[in-house]
């Protein structure tokens, strides 16, 4: 094997490794950001700094005092009728790509005289996160699962 073919081999290997490493990022970038319809449930996701919730009634035990706490909020609608779903049980996990996650209950809360679901999560760094939701509706046998991709920016 001559030097030229060795150089060509390593260049090709670096290109393949780079593509493999960037593939999850490209897939995450093309995923839905804040809206999905799963099993006829329209799901809207919002993430905001916890400080924006200050001054509102005590939610989820109050706004966390320290850290990079963020507030995850989910609104659910029947996709066929457009009616808000206010009797669901919702849990969520926020995780960085490749890492584990803590599941929390998203508690029902009033927003503009309608029920949405929310809780505080720690999203400490800029980057791409997966937000996984599990939704149970009374009278519906199937668990609804949805995964969103969230690109988090430093404040």
Buried (B, 14 or more C-beta within 10 A) or exposed (E): EEEEEEEEEEEEEEEEEEEEEEEEBEEBEEEEEBEBEBBEBBBBBBBEBBEEBEEEEEBBEEBBEEEBBBBBBBBBBEBEEEEBBEEBBBBBBBBBEEEEBEEBEBEBBEBEEEBBBBBBBEBEEEBBBBBBBBBBBEEEEEEBEBEBBBEBEEE
